[in-house]
Amino acid sequence: MNFTQYFMAMRLRPDRAMIQLEWIQQAVDKPEKEVIQQDGRIRRWARIKEMDGRALRVILLADGKTVHNAFFDRNFES
């Protein structure tokens, strides 16, 4: 996986530091849902069993490989 500088900075936040890279990879590889934004970025969600099924949202750049953001989405609806 590749990461933007924005992702690396956001990963330092206490509310995001616990997000494991394997969970991000799970959302990238096997998303439950995917939406392509107007700017070409790709949103993917995956439920994380180790976090009581909470939905992790991962934002990828248009290349589909570079992670721009990752966070638990409280408002996720499949």
Rosetta silent file (secondary structure, phi, psi, omega in degrees, C-alpha in Angstrom):
SEQUENCE: MNFTQYFMAMRLRPDRAMIQLEWIQQAVDKPEKEVIQQDGRIRRWARIKEMDGRALRVILLADGKTVHNAFFDRNFES
SCORE:     score description
SCORE:     0.000 S_00000001
   1 L     0.000  145.026  172.071    0.000    0.000    0.000 S_00000001
   2 E  -106.558  155.910 -177.425    0.999    3.561   -0.660 S_00000001
   3 E  -135.497  143.852  173.568   -0.044    6.443    1.591 S_00000001
   4 L   -79.623  162.346  175.331   -0.472   10.181    1.152 S_00000001
   5 H   -62.587  -34.804  177.752    1.219   12.615    3.514 S_00000001
   6 H   -59.321  -46.061  179.310   -2.278   13.574    4.693 S_00000001
   7 H   -59.995  -45.390 -178.496   -2.939    9.973    5.744 S_00000001
   8 H   -61.134  -37.315  178.347    0.369    9.794    7.593 S_00000001
   9 H   -70.349  -42.789 -178.967   -0.477   12.994    9.491 S_00000001
  10 H   -67.591  -29.852 -179.363   -4.030   11.840   10.339 S_00000001
  11 L   -64.306  -19.766  178.804   -2.710    8.488   11.543 S_00000001
  12 L   -77.358  -15.618  179.375   -1.021   10.309   14.443 S_00000001
  13 L   -65.792  139.953 -178.649   -4.387   11.339   15.882 S_00000001
  14 L   -57.774  -34.377 -178.266   -5.342    9.347   19.003 S_00000001
  15 L   -77.004   -7.635 -179.951   -8.729    8.370   17.535 S_00000001
  16 L  -118.956  -11.108 -176.305   -7.050    6.877   14.452 S_00000001
  17 L   -62.964  -26.387 -177.262   -3.835    5.419   15.834 S_00000001
  18 L   -81.196   -6.354 -179.766   -5.553    2.118   16.681 S_00000001
  19 L   -72.980  118.068 -176.258   -6.533    1.459   13.058 S_00000001
  20 L   -84.578  145.772 -179.352   -4.386   -1.446   11.950 S_00000001
  21 H   -60.383  -32.317  179.129   -2.894   -1.612    8.477 S_00000001
  22 H   -66.609  -31.239  176.451   -4.369   -5.085    7.974 S_00000001
  23 H   -69.184  -40.002  177.451   -7.855   -3.624    8.502 S_00000001
  24 H   -62.514  -44.770  179.009   -7.148   -0.982    5.862 S_00000001
  25 H   -60.649  -38.587  177.537   -5.937   -3.708    3.505 S_00000001
  26 H   -60.131  -44.367  179.601   -9.148   -5.653    4.179 S_00000001
  27 H   -66.407  -35.291  179.260  -11.256   -2.639    3.166 S_00000001
  28 H   -70.184  -45.562 -174.156   -9.162   -2.137    0.040 S_00000001
  29 H   -80.720  -37.391 -173.877   -9.224   -5.802   -1.023 S_00000001
  30 L  -135.599   65.205 -178.257  -12.700   -6.925    0.098 S_00000001
  31 L   -70.757  147.538  173.012  -14.980   -3.924    0.546 S_00000001
  32 L   -78.729  -29.567 -179.002  -18.569   -4.352    1.620 S_00000001
  33 E  -149.954  148.729  177.036  -19.422   -1.207   -0.335 S_00000001
  34 E  -139.245  138.052  176.594  -17.640    1.076   -2.800 S_00000001
  35 E  -135.456  133.376  175.348  -18.481    4.564   -4.043 S_00000001
  36 E   -98.483  123.834 -178.525  -16.498    6.618   -6.543 S_00000001
  37 L   -76.872  165.023  179.747  -16.532   10.314   -5.721 S_00000001
  38 L   -62.336  -28.462  179.677  -16.827   13.037   -8.375 S_00000001
  39 L   -84.017    3.228  177.591  -13.133   13.854   -7.931 S_00000001
  40 L    93.673  -13.049  177.308  -12.213   10.241   -8.760 S_00000001
  41 L   -67.430  154.430 -173.944  -11.338    9.210   -5.224 S_00000001
  42 E  -116.613  126.538  174.759  -12.710    5.864   -4.129 S_00000001
  43 E   -99.747  130.758  175.872  -14.521    5.218   -0.851 S_00000001
  44 E  -132.741  140.997  179.579  -14.510    1.644    0.426 S_00000001
  45 E  -121.283  145.736  172.268  -16.041    0.258    3.600 S_00000001
  46 E  -146.466  140.314  175.617  -15.429   -2.965    5.478 S_00000001
  47 E   -82.407  134.536 -175.905  -16.760   -4.138    8.808 S_00000001
  48 E  -105.312  110.587 -176.355  -13.994   -4.947   11.254 S_00000001
  49 H   -57.551  -41.764 -177.243  -14.770   -7.972   13.403 S_00000001
  50 H   -67.847  -13.450  178.220  -12.146   -7.051   16.018 S_00000001
  51 H  -112.825   38.127  178.386  -13.887   -3.699   16.529 S_00000001
  52 L    57.541   32.943  176.239  -17.341   -5.194   17.169 S_00000001
  53 L    78.874   11.486  177.644  -18.282   -4.958   13.496 S_00000001
  54 E   -62.398  149.667 -177.430  -17.743   -1.217   13.189 S_00000001
  55 E   -91.236  123.356  175.776  -17.394   -0.005    9.594 S_00000001
  56 E   -94.233  125.167  175.127  -13.988    1.261    8.515 S_00000001
  57 E  -100.833  129.416  177.126  -14.079    3.748    5.648 S_00000001
  58 E  -119.429  129.968  177.528  -10.955    3.961    3.513 S_00000001
  59 E  -104.946  123.085  177.755  -10.497    6.718    0.943 S_00000001
  60 E  -107.962  149.825  170.959   -8.204    5.868   -1.957 S_00000001
  61 L   -67.363  170.343 -176.311   -6.850    8.208   -4.597 S_00000001
  62 L   -59.526  -19.260  178.524   -8.122    7.669   -8.145 S_00000001
  63 L   -71.594  -11.885  178.338   -5.267    5.211   -8.780 S_00000001
  64 L    75.086    6.783 -175.982   -7.076    2.746   -6.486 S_00000001
  65 L  -125.661  -25.174 -174.137   -3.847    1.995   -4.612 S_00000001
  66 E   -96.896  120.845 -179.250   -2.908    5.045   -2.549 S_00000001
  67 E   -80.113  125.156  179.878   -4.627    5.422    0.834 S_00000001
  68 E  -102.905  -29.930 -177.758   -5.625    9.023    1.548 S_00000001
  69 E  -161.190  155.266  176.207   -7.718    8.545    4.692 S_00000001
  70 E  -155.856  129.490 -179.534   -9.103    5.841    6.978 S_00000001
  71 E  -161.471  160.034  176.042  -11.547    6.156    9.850 S_00000001
  72 E   -80.265  127.379 -173.454  -14.472    4.416   11.510 S_00000001
  73 L   -99.127  106.500 -179.279  -17.693    5.654    9.924 S_00000001
  74 L   -67.520  -23.431 -174.223  -20.494    6.011   12.471 S_00000001
  75 L  -101.831   13.234 -176.477  -23.068    6.710    9.758 S_00000001
  76 L   -64.776  133.433  172.798  -22.328    3.752    7.484 S_00000001
  77 L  -133.302  123.554 -177.842  -25.325    2.035    5.932 S_00000001
  78 L   -76.175    0.000    0.000  -24.767   -0.871    3.577 S_00000001
